[in-house]
Amino acid sequence: MSWKNKVSILLKKKIVLNLISVISFLIIWDSGVRYGIFGHYMPSPMEVIKELKKIVIEPISGKTLFEHIFYSLRRVMIGFGISLVIGIPAGVLMAGNLYARAIIKPVFELFKPMPPIAWISLAILWFGIGETSKVFIIVIGALVPLIINTYNGIRLVDEELYDVIRTLGGNRRDEIIKVMFPASFPAIFAGMQISLSMAFSTVLAAELVGAREGIGFIIVMGMKLSNSALIIGGMIVIGLVAWLISYGISYTERWVCPWKRDLSS
């Protein structure tokens, strides 16, 4: 086998392409810093890694990096969980019941365009600067994608699938359990992915105000100390944590929806 064929086979492997993407990004980043393309305050990848190693050992505000990750992750999981409990049933009701849609949708359409960050001031006035206000903001941010995707996922189920189950003697319960939910699961899981991303975005915004722990607090400390390596390190950490949880959701989706085809197939 020639070297060209070997390279061609390697480039078809997803993990190889992922590594090429990450390495290329790091090379561009490092080169941009070396030649001053990004200005004087942009740290190199090695400076960010050194800063992360430093805060793993040396506590910030009495807490190590992993403790700060724990606090942010706890807030995200609580807010995300509450959003799941509210958002998916609300989307199902809107899609499956005309009266529920007439009641819920106008209010939802009113609140949908409002950015979660706009709620920070109200959340502090209502709940103070404790955990409740932070979780409230996360719920607001994570709720909208869940409701939209659940609603659209159910509404866009092919009508022919319902006809098939009726032809086979199925009743309304069979339509819901054997057609509506399975057919809408991919859209619901997509909504969960977007919702999780919004939850991590809003937790950082919430922690920028009045928090003494969490990744957002680390970023604030980096800003106060003019330490851009610490700021970018915090951004990378929250991105990695979000990616791991998102991967877990994708794995669960493959298990729940084995019939779903990947684009690669």
SULMO-V82575 format. One record per residue. N is the residue number from 1. SS is DSSP state (H for helix, E for strand, L for the rest). Layout:
BEGIN
n: [N:N]
ss: [SS:SS]
END
This chain:
BEGIN
n: [1:2:3:4:5:6:7:8:9:10:11:12:13:14:15:16:17:18:19:20:21:22:23:24:25:26:27:28:29:30:31:32:33:34:35:36:37:38:39:40:41:42:43:44:45:46:47:48:49:50:51:52:53:54:55:56:57:58:59:60:61:62:63:64:65:66:67:68:69:70:71:72:73:74:75:76:77:78:79:80:81:82:83:84:85:86:87:88:89:90:91:92:93:94:95:96:97:98:99:100:101:102:103:104:105:106:107:108:109:110:111:112:113:114:115:116:117:118:119:120:121:122:123:124:125:126:127:128:129:130:131:132:133:134:135:136:137:138:139:140:141:142:143:144:145:146:147:148:149:150:151:152:153:154:155:156:157:158:159:160:161:162:163:164:165:166:167:168:169:170:171:172:173:174:175:176:177:178:179:180:181:182:183:184:185:186:187:188:189:190:191:192:193:194:195:196:197:198:199:200:201:202:203:204:205:206:207:208:209:210:211:212:213:214:215:216:217:218:219:220:221:222:223:224:225:226:227:228:229:230:231:232:233:234:235:236:237:238:239:240:241:242:243:244:245:246:247:248:249:250:251:252:253:254:255:256:257:258:259:260:261:262:263:264:265]
ss: [L:L:H:H:H:H:H:H:H:H:H:L:L:H:H:H:H:H:H:H:H:H:H:H:H:H:H:H:H:H:H:H:H:H:L:L:L:L:L:L:L:L:L:L:H:H:H:H:H:H:H:H:H:H:H:H:H:L:L:E:L:L:E:L:H:H:H:H:H:H:H:H:H:H:H:H:H:H:H:H:H:H:H:H:H:H:H:H:H:H:H:H:H:H:H:H:L:H:H:H:H:H:H:H:H:H:H:H:H:H:H:H:L:L:L:H:H:H:H:H:H:H:H:H:H:H:H:L:L:L:H:H:H:H:H:H:H:H:H:H:H:H:H:H:H:H:H:H:H:H:H:H:H:H:H:L:L:L:H:H:H:H:H:H:H:H:H:L:L:L:L:H:H:H:H:H:H:H:H:H:H:H:H:H:H:H:H:H:H:H:H:H:H:H:H:H:H:H:H:H:H:H:H:H:H:H:H:L:L:L:L:L:L:L:H:H:H:H:H:H:H:H:H:H:L:L:L:H:H:H:H:H:H:H:H:H:H:H:H:H:H:H:H:H:H:H:H:H:H:H:H:H:H:H:H:H:L:L:L:L:L:L:L:L:L]
END
